[in-house]
Amino acid sequence: MNSQDELSSVAPLHRLAPKSLYIHIPFCESKCFYCDFNSYVANDEVKRDYTNSLLKELTLIREAYFPNGDRPRLDTIFFGGGTPTVLPLLQWEKIAAFLHDQFSVDQKTEWTVEANPGSVNDSVLGELKQFGVNRLSFGAQTFNEILLLAIGRLHSVRDIEKSVELAMQAGFGRISLDLMFGLPDQTLTDVRESVRRAVGFGLGHISVYGLKVEDGTPFAKWQQSGHLHLPEEDAEAAMYEEVRQLLQEAGLMQYEISNFARAGEEARHNLTYWHNEPYFAAGAGAHGYVHSRRYENVKSLLRYQQMLDGGERPLEALSAVTAKEAMEDSVILGLRLREGVNKSAFLAHHGVALDEAFGDVILPLIERGLLQEDEDRIVIPSRYYSLANEIMVRFLGNS
């Protein structure tokens, strides 16, 4: 199938070139006990080789989708990990120079870098800002020193404070903090204190996630052996409701189930995912979505490098997203948002009316009060966010 035939076979939205790019930096100083992300502890030589491979992959991506040599516009860039800020500055310089040369990147581009508290200093922050990074996301997780140790974090509470202070002094106007609840032996008081400390910085964005025990992690092993003591379901639900109330009282609107922001501070890159829009992704283990096809890169650093050395994109899996699956994705992802699923956008993206695709699912949920509908959109009432997964699953296999 040639590129023109490929484009004609997909929904209107996905005929467009992505304007978002995710880059995975799979390096950390150590693995947290709950983490199942593709990340490794590595020396500078491995990081150098990885950077060279990453630039080869980005070249192949640009050539695959822009064969005429165009410099594609990027509205958002997101460096996740791992801990991207453990990458040496020389490697950052190479990546930044490449992005500015091969893509269209400017001051309007939202360029986010994830960082662990304690992994940045004046030099790192100054260089990142000079490269074009304009948004930082710090993985604080908790302001309880004992809990930080319990989940395997290397940083201290003082590291959180100092990193945020340094970022502000470096001129970063957009800073986000990640917090977690449902941690081992965590109490509602612990959660309240962490939210209070986070709010005290006056930041424009805070994300709060419930702990999920993933297979293959130390937490999963300890849970199976009965050595992981997590809060009961009711206690965890109370933590979530407390977080919602405290953050909204502090002026941060809950615009997504786990994300809170002041007006205009929403994470534009993540909204790409929640709006089910296409995006490029590069790096070992990265997942992308282009022209109604989802792809997953190989996780192994060695295999990643070998494939790229051979001029081959490092794909582990490539799958076509059917029209039915794309519609399901748009609803499930959109219902995570406070704005819900926009009916006009759904029709424009899929060529099918929302009610036509899912009317038999939507109506019973509305009758039970689990969904609200007006002429523009459907939304989950905020009081039922704790039931969001149960509501969303109703849309699978029903379009």
C-alpha positions in Angstrom: 0.0 0.0 0.0 1.5 3.4 -1.0 1.4 6.3 1.4 -1.6 7.9 -0.4 -3.6 4.7 -0.2 -2.7 4.4 3.5 -3.9 7.9 4.3 -7.1 7.5 2.4 -8.0 4.4 4.5 -7.8 6.1 7.9 -10.1 8.5 9.8 -9.8 12.2 8.9 -7.9 13.1 12.1 -5.2 10.6 11.5 -4.4 11.7 8.0 -2.7 14.6 9.6 1.0 14.5 10.6 1.5 14.3 14.3 2.6 17.6 16.0 3.7 16.0 19.2 6.8 14.0 20.0 7.6 11.7 23.0 11.2 10.8 23.6 12.1 8.1 26.1 15.3 8.4 28.1 15.6 5.0 29.8 18.1 5.8 32.5 17.8 6.2 36.3 20.2 6.3 39.2 18.2 3.4 40.7 14.9 1.6 40.2 12.0 2.5 42.5 10.2 -0.4 44.1 6.9 0.2 42.2 8.4 1.1 38.8 7.8 -1.1 35.7 8.9 1.5 33.2 11.7 0.6 30.7 14.7 2.0 32.6 18.2 1.0 33.4 21.2 2.1 35.5 24.0 2.8 33.0 27.3 4.6 32.6 28.1 7.6 30.4 29.3 5.5 27.5 26.0 3.7 27.3 24.2 7.0 27.4 26.3 8.4 24.6 25.7 5.3 22.4 22.0 5.6 23.2 21.9 9.2 22.2 23.5 8.4 18.8 20.9 5.7 18.2 18.1 8.0 19.2 19.2 10.6 16.6 19.2 7.8 14.0 15.7 6.8 14.9 14.5 10.4 14.8 16.0 10.7 11.3 14.2 7.6 10.1 10.9 8.9 11.5 11.3 12.2 9.8 12.2 10.6 6.5 9.4 8.0 6.7 6.6 10.6 7.1 8.3 13.7 5.4 10.1 12.3 2.4 10.3 15.7 0.8 12.7 16.9 3.4 10.2 19.1 5.2 10.9 20.2 8.8 7.7 19.1 10.6 6.2 21.4 13.1 6.2 20.2 16.7 3.7 21.8 19.1 4.7 19.7 22.0 7.8 17.6 23.0 7.9 15.4 26.1 11.0 13.7 27.5 10.0 10.9 29.8 11.9 8.1 31.4 13.5 6.9 33.4 15.0 10.2 34.6 15.9 12.3 31.5 18.0 14.7 33.6 20.6 12.0 34.4 21.6 12.3 30.7 24.9 14.2 30.4 24.7 17.7 29.1 26.8 16.9 26.1 24.1 14.4 25.0 21.4 16.9 25.7 23.2 19.4 23.5 23.3 16.9 20.6 19.6 16.1 20.9 18.5 19.7 21.2 20.6 20.8 18.2 19.1 17.9 16.2 15.5 18.8 17.1 16.0 22.5 16.2 17.7 21.5 12.9 15.4 18.7 11.7 12.1 19.9 13.1 10.3 23.2 13.5 10.6 24.0 17.2 10.1 27.5 18.6 9.1 29.3 21.8 5.5 28.3 21.3 6.4 24.6 21.5 5.6 23.1 24.9 8.8 21.3 25.7 8.6 19.2 28.9 11.3 17.3 30.7 10.7 14.9 33.6 13.1 15.1 36.5 13.7 13.6 39.8 14.2 16.0 42.7 18.0 16.2 43.3 18.9 15.4 39.7 19.2 19.0 38.7 21.4 21.9 39.5 22.0 25.5 38.2 24.1 24.3 35.3 21.6 21.6 34.1 18.6 23.9 34.4 20.4 26.8 32.7 21.4 24.6 29.8 17.9 23.0 29.4 16.3 26.4 29.3 18.8 27.5 26.7 18.0 24.4 24.6 14.3 25.4 24.5 12.9 23.4 27.5 10.1 25.5 29.0 8.3 23.0 31.3 9.6 20.7 34.1 7.8 17.8 35.8 9.3 16.7 39.1 8.5 13.3 40.5 8.1 14.3 44.2 5.6 11.5 45.1 5.4 12.3 48.8 6.7 14.8 51.4 7.1 12.1 54.0 10.8 11.0 54.4 9.9 7.5 55.6 7.5 6.9 52.7 10.2 8.1 50.2 12.5 5.4 51.6 9.6 2.8 51.6 9.0 3.2 47.8 12.7 3.3 46.9 13.1 7.0 46.1 16.7 8.4 46.4 15.6 12.0 47.0 14.7 13.7 50.3 12.0 16.3 51.0 14.7 18.9 51.0 15.7 17.8 47.5 12.1 18.5 46.4 12.2 21.9 47.9 15.6 22.8 46.5 14.9 21.5 43.0 11.7 23.5 42.7 13.4 26.6 44.1 16.3 26.2 41.6 13.9 25.8 38.7 12.0 28.9 39.6 15.3 30.9 40.0 16.3 29.6 36.5 13.2 31.2 35.1 11.0 28.2 34.5 7.5 29.5 34.7 5.8 26.1 34.1 6.6 23.5 36.8 4.6 20.4 37.7 4.8 18.1 40.7 3.8 14.4 40.8 2.3 13.0 44.0 1.2 9.5 44.9 -1.4 8.1 47.3 -2.2 4.6 48.4 1.5 4.0 49.4 2.5 1.4 51.9 1.3 2.4 55.4 0.4 5.8 54.1 -2.3 7.7 56.1 -4.8 10.4 55.2 -2.7 12.8 57.3 0.3 12.0 55.1 -1.6 12.8 52.0 -3.0 16.0 53.3 0.5 17.2 54.3 2.0 16.3 50.9 -0.7 18.2 49.1 -0.3 21.2 51.5 3.5 21.3 50.9 3.0 21.0 47.1 0.4 23.7 47.0 2.7 25.9 49.0 5.1 26.4 46.0 2.3 28.2 44.1 2.8 25.9 41.1 0.4 25.8 38.1 0.1 22.1 37.8 0.0 19.1 40.1 -0.6 15.4 39.1 -1.7 12.9 41.7 -1.7 9.1 41.0 -2.9 6.1 43.0 -0.3 3.4 43.4 -0.8 0.4 41.1 1.3 -2.7 41.9 2.7 -3.9 38.6 3.9 -7.4 37.7 7.6 -7.9 37.9 8.3 -5.1 40.4 9.6 -5.6 44.0 6.2 -4.4 45.2 4.5 -7.2 43.4 6.8 -9.8 44.9 6.4 -8.3 48.4 2.6 -8.2 47.9 2.5 -11.9 47.0 4.5 -12.8 50.1 2.3 -10.7 52.3 5.0 -8.1 53.2 3.4 -5.1 51.4 0.9 -3.3 53.6 -1.3 -1.0 51.5 -4.2 1.1 52.6 -7.6 -0.5 52.3 -9.8 0.4 49.3 -12.1 2.7 51.3 -9.0 4.5 52.8 -7.5 4.9 49.3 -10.8 6.3 48.0 -10.9 8.8 50.9 -7.3 9.9 50.0 -8.4 10.6 46.4 -11.4 12.6 47.5 -9.2 14.6 49.9 -6.7 15.3 47.2 -9.5 16.6 44.9 -11.0 18.8 47.5 -7.7 20.3 48.7 -6.3 21.0 45.2 -9.5 22.6 44.0 -9.7 24.7 47.1 -6.2 25.9 46.3 -7.3 27.1 42.8 -6.2 24.1 40.7 -9.0 22.8 38.6 -9.3 19.1 38.0 -9.1 18.9 34.3 -8.4 15.2 34.1 -8.9 12.4 36.6 -5.3 12.6 37.9 -4.3 16.1 36.9 -5.0 19.5 38.3 -4.0 22.9 36.9 -4.6 26.6 37.0 -6.2 28.0 33.9 -3.9 27.8 30.9 -1.4 25.5 32.7 -2.8 22.2 31.5 -0.2 19.8 30.0 -0.7 20.2 26.3 1.3 17.2 25.4 -0.8 14.9 27.6 -4.0 16.4 26.1 -2.8 15.0 22.8 -3.1 11.5 24.3 -6.5 12.2 26.0 -7.9 13.7 22.7 -6.7 10.5 21.0 -4.6 12.6 18.6 -1.6 11.1 16.7 2.0 11.5 18.1 5.5 10.4 17.2 7.5 8.5 19.8 11.2 7.6 19.8 13.5 5.7 22.2 13.7 2.2 23.6 10.3 0.9 24.6 8.5 4.1 23.4 5.0 3.9 22.0 3.7 6.0 19.1 0.5 6.5 17.1 0.7 7.6 13.5 -1.8 7.2 10.6 -4.1 5.0 12.6 -1.2 2.6 13.5 0.2 2.1 17.0 3.8 1.1 17.3 6.0 -0.1 20.1 9.8 0.0 20.0 12.0 -2.8 21.3 12.9 -2.4 25.0 16.4 -3.8 24.9 19.1 -1.2 24.6 21.4 -3.5 22.7 18.7 -4.6 20.2 17.6 -0.9 19.8 21.1 0.1 18.9 21.7 -2.9 16.6 18.5 -2.3 14.6 19.3 1.4 14.1 22.9 0.6 13.2 21.4 -1.5 10.4 19.2 1.3 9.2 16.1 -0.3 10.5 13.4 1.3 12.7 13.5 -0.4 16.1 9.9 -1.7 16.0 8.8 -4.5 18.3 5.2 -4.3 17.2 3.1 -2.4 14.7 -0.7 -2.7 14.7 -3.5 -1.1 12.7 -6.2 0.6 14.8 -9.6 -0.3 13.4 -12.3 2.4 13.0 -14.1 0.7 15.9 -11.1 0.7 18.1 -10.3 4.3 17.3 -13.9 5.3 18.4 -13.6 3.4 21.6 -10.2 5.0 22.3 -11.7 8.5 21.7 -14.5 7.9 24.2 -12.4 6.1 26.9 -9.6 8.6 26.8 -12.0 11.6 26.5 -14.0 10.6 29.5 -10.9 11.0 31.6 -11.2 14.7 31.0 -13.4 17.2 32.8 -14.5 18.5 29.4 -15.6 15.0 28.4 -16.1 13.8 24.8 -17.1 16.5 22.4 -19.7 15.3 19.9 -18.7 17.6 17.1 -15.0 16.6 17.4 -16.0 12.9 17.6 -17.9 13.3 14.3 -15.1 15.2 12.6 -12.5 12.6 13.8 -14.4 9.5 12.9 -17.1 10.4 10.4 -19.7 8.8 12.7 -22.0 10.5 15.3 -21.3 9.7 18.9 -24.9 8.7 19.5 -24.9 6.5 16.5 -21.7 4.7 17.6 -22.5 4.4 21.3 -26.1 5.4 22.0 -27.0 2.0 23.5 -24.2 2.4 26.0 -24.6 6.1 26.8 -28.4 6.1 27.5 -28.3 3.5 30.4 -25.4 5.3 32.0 -27.2 8.6 31.8 -30.3 7.1 33.3 -28.2 5.9 36.3 -26.5 9.3 36.6 -23.1 7.9 35.8 -22.9 10.1 32.7 -24.2 13.6 32.0 -25.0 14.8 28.4 -25.8 18.0 26.7 -26.0 18.8 23.1 -22.2 19.3 22.9 -20.7 16.5 25.0 -20.9 13.7 27.4 -19.0 13.7 30.7 -18.5 11.7 33.9 -19.8 13.7 36.9 -16.8 14.4 39.1 -18.4 12.6 42.0 -18.1 9.4 40.0 -14.5 9.7 39.0 -13.6 6.9 41.4 -15.8 4.7 39.2 -14.4 5.9 35.9 -12.8 2.6 34.9 -16.0 0.7 35.5 -17.9 3.3 33.3 -15.3 3.4 30.6 -15.1 -0.4 30.2 -18.8 -0.3 29.0 -17.7 1.2 25.8 -15.4 -1.6 24.8 -16.8 -3.9 22.1 -20.0 -1.9 21.8 -19.5 0.5 18.9 
